[in-house]
């Protein structure tokens, strides 16, 4: 399944393969919507997990990606199985044991600091004003007591998330799908107060 883009001004993508004719809508609050991708290969196997430290992750099963970039088109395709022209994103590779990994876990929340360890927990303040080296160290601090595999999110995970998003929603414009808080009340007289 995949999508293609004509490299024009419109961010709307054309669905290809198994994605043709499918609908994907984001439900907000109690809203009931149709999302055919909840039953599609790869997407149906994505679910939430909690580790022994209480961190919450989204578990994404291993899959392969194929991209093309021509004069008047660009394409993205994903598949559970390797075919010609498809590659395995490096986040699904165990460099220590030279083997493919069956899944990756991606933090559900903005990273926060839990003592000396990076955490993915609801209701916590995100860690800010920290450099990339410290973020990496805090993430790797979770690799203790038999736990392994904790690291900072890298470009390979971003590649996986982008491919999943483009194909599911058929657009390059993420704000068209989930706008976020862009129209709330604000005035120049509003002040932010630091309590910590």
N, C-alpha and C positions, 0 to 999 in steps of 0.2 A: 504494500500500500504506500501511497506517496502523494506528492503534490508537485506542481510545476508553476513557475512564475515567468511571465513574458518580459520581465525587467522594465516594465512600463511604470507609469506614475502610480497606478493602483496597487495597494499592498495585497489585494485579494488573489489567492492562489487557486489553481485548477486542480481538483482532486483526480488522482490516477489510481489504477489497480483496485484493490479492495476498498479504498476510500471513496470511490465514485458513488454519489447518491446518498452518502451518509450525512447525518446532522449532528452537530455538537454545540450545545448551549450550556453556559454556566448558570447554575441555580444559585440565587442569593437568598439567604435566610431560609424560609419555609417554601420557597418557590419550587414548583414541580416543573421540570423541563425535560426535553428529550435529548439524550446524548447516546447515539448509537455506538460510540467508541467504548463505552463501558462494557460492551460485549465483544469487542474486537480483539484479535490476537495482540499480544504484548500489553495493551491497555488494560484488559480484564485481569491481568496478573499483577497489577500494581496495587499495593495495599500498604497500610500503616502498620509499623512495628514499634515496640518499645524495648530498649535494651535493659540490661541488669542495673544500669545506673539511673534509669528513669528518663533517659533521652528518647525523644520521639522522632522517628524517621519515616520516610516514604521508601518502600522497597521496590526497586525497578528491576525486572528480570533482564538477563542478558539478551541483547539483540544486535543486529548488524545494520550498518548504514551505507547507503550509496548516494553520492552527490554527483551531479554533472553541472558544468558551467559553460554554456555555449554562447554564441554571439547574441542570440535573441531569446535565450531561455536559461533557467536555472532550475534544477530539480532536487528533491529530497525523497528518498525511499527508505523504508525500514523493513526488516524481516527477522523472524526468529531464527532462521537458518542461513548459513553462509552460501552466497551465490557469487558468480563472477562479478567483479567490480564492487562488491560490498566489503567493508572493513569492520573489524571489531574495535570499538572505541577502547582506548588504553585503560580506562577506569574499570573495564571488565577483565583485566589481566593481572594475575598474581606474579610479579617479577621475581619474588623470592623462590617460588616453587615452579616457575615456568609452566603455568596452566591457566586456562580460562576460568573466570569466576562466574557462578550462576546468577549473581545479582549484585547490585550496589544499594547502599542505604544512603539517602540524602536527607539532611536535617529538615524537619518540618518548620522550624522557627529560626529567626535570626539568632545567631550565636550569642550566648551569654556566658559569663564566667561563673563557674561553680567552684569556688576555692581556687585551685590552680589548673582546673580543667575546663575546656570549652564544653558547653552544654547546648542541647536543643530541647528546651522545655517551655511550656506555655506559661504565661503570666510573669515572665522575667524581663528585665531590661536588657536590651541588646548591648553587647560590648562595643564601645566606640573609642576613638582616639588611641588606637593601638596599631602598631606597625605589622606588616605581613610576617615578619620573623617571629614575633610574639604570638600572633594568631596560630601559626604553624606549631609552635611549641606547646601552646595550650591544647590544641587538637590532639597532638601526639601524646600528651600526658595521660590521655584515656587508655593508652596501650600499656596497661599494667594488670597484674593479677590474672594473667591468662587471656586478657582481652587484646585483640589485634585488629588492625585495619583502619583505625581512626586517623583521619588526615583532613587537611583543609580542602574545601571544594576547589577543583582545578578546571582548566579549560576543557578537559575531556568530559567532565560531568556537564558542563555548560553545553557542549556539543550534543550530548544525549537529550538534555532538557529542551533545547531549541528544536531538534528534529521531532520530538514528540509533540511539542506545541504546534509547530507549523503544520504538521499533518493532521492533527486532531481538529484544529480550528480553521484551517485553510486561509490563514492570513499572516502577514508579517507584522501587523499592527496589534500588539497585545492589549493596548488601551481600548481598542474597539471591542474586545471581549470582556475584559474586567478593568473598568476605568479606574477604580480606586477612589480615594477621597480627593476629588479635584474641584468640587463645587460647594464645599462647606463654608460656614460662616467664618469670615476673617476680616479684620480691620486693622489699620495701622496702630490703633490704640490698644490692641490685644498684646498682652505680655506673657512670656513664658517664665515660670518661676521654678528654680532649681531647689529641690528639697533634700538632695543628698550631696 
